[in-house]
Amino acid sequence: MAYSQDTASQPQADILQQDDHIEEIVRQPEVANDWLMRLPSLSSSQPSLSPEEPVVNLNNIYIVPHLSSTSPEMLLLRFDRQTCGILSVKDGPTENPWRTMIWPLAQESPALYHALVSMTAFHTSRDKYKIRVEGVAHMRKSIKYLASGIANDDIRIEAALATTLALAFSESWDRHISTGIQHLRGAKAMVKNALIGAGRSSMAPQEMERLRFLCSTWVYMDVIARLTSVDDDESNDFDFALNASICSPEARHRVDPLMGCASTLFPLIGRVANLVRRVCRTSRNSINIISQANDLKSTVEAWEPPEIFEAPEDHTSNTKHSLDTAEAYRWATLLYLHQAVPEMPSKSSEELAKKVLVYLLKVPVSSRAVIIQIYPLLAAGCEVTSNEDRAWVEDRWAAMMHRMLIGNIDRCWEVVKEVWDRRDVDESEKARLALRTVHTGRSTGHSPNGNTIRERFQTEFGTEEGALQDNRCARTHRRYIEDAQAASAMPPSGSKRRSSETIEELDFERTVRGRLHWVGVMKDWNWEILLG
């Protein structure tokens, strides 16, 4: 961790030097100082804060000789230098919306101010109890101000929405095993109200841009939360919000701060997540579920990102890396869908997982795109079996944990290790039983159910030559029918679906209903990790 417990006794220059290896903002030092100095201080909007609230002046940060690690000034400095960096794949001087759009709004909203400070405290607390306690205190204040503002109708809808989203992040980074789903439900109503209000009245371009960012952030969090939350919400509200956030032609060609180049893919991921949750609530897949899954599979397979994206200012944010990450999301979603509805023809879990990992390894750990790779790494990482592949997956998790410092990544890694352990034990048990069966058959000539091998053959095929011939004819006829059905179901040659796809005989325990799947592990442990 970048900060020690005796941070308060250290000169601030030393503290900043300790943080140099964590999410350094990509910009020239003189630009950074100039930008920070030009930020209006909270004291300029102090009337909106209560008299007992501390006055935080960012202009004083660089001249105060000693600051406590839990002081508002130090937490805001960490928000600027660390937390903003893991909330956007673009972190250039003017393109991180948490800095350029949300922080200015916080200076007139105590609810949002405390939510951002709380989020930062939980992000940077890691084994530091005092900072975590400070985060809890700021979270309570934020909720109090938010409730009061909503009740008295004296908080702007954008500030309320931003506060709610920040509180969702805060909860997931504090508890590590929660998606902040209650906050996201509240944010859904705010998104609808905000978009309705925007449609009825004209908004300044800057305000509209901020609302679009908040809508896209909610879409990202809502879809990601559906992958692990166990509630029965199957709404597609993310469609409405996303269409509003990318309604302008130029917006479709921007790399989204959290969805990267996959903005138009996220509604499809949300639909798959809804279907998988329905599968988990049933004991078998109905024809209707299989049909919906097949349609979704075709749509996800056909998805393609826009051809052109604006290049970010941040040199660690390569558009190619965001495109590779989007492909990893696409293949991870096909893997997730296959493990929920294995009745569909598909590549095997192993093949799909390899596709995901190949796209992930194209992105170096130094790239900022790594901050949004939790979901595909979890989905594919659970499927690897060789020691060499597992070592690569472990190194990738370690790099992400070191870079982002949020506990939900640690919990994801624990889930992956548990899946590996359970599957290794299962494979060992199957090998032991198979070996014992072979030895038993060789020594006695009997099968495990008590019948001799010859008796089982006679039962299945009959003892007379005519019966054997009839059985062969019946099996040949069935094979012709199955081949004809498979041929008629094949898509045109230009389709992304390949003829190598088959119906994999997937072990039930390795489906989303089973205990050998990451969904099953989280269910056993009562965890709902935010995979973002």
Helices and strands as residue ranges (DSSP letters): G 7-9, H 12-18, G 19-21, H 29-38, G 42-48, G 58-60, H 72-78, I 79-83, G 84-86, H 97-97, I 98-102, H 103-106, H 110-125, H 129-152, H 157-175, H 181-200, H 205-226, H 237-245, G 249-253, H 266-280, H 287-302, H 319-340, H 349-361, G 368-372, H 374-381, H 387-404, H 407-444, H 453-461, H 465-489, G 508-510, H 518-525
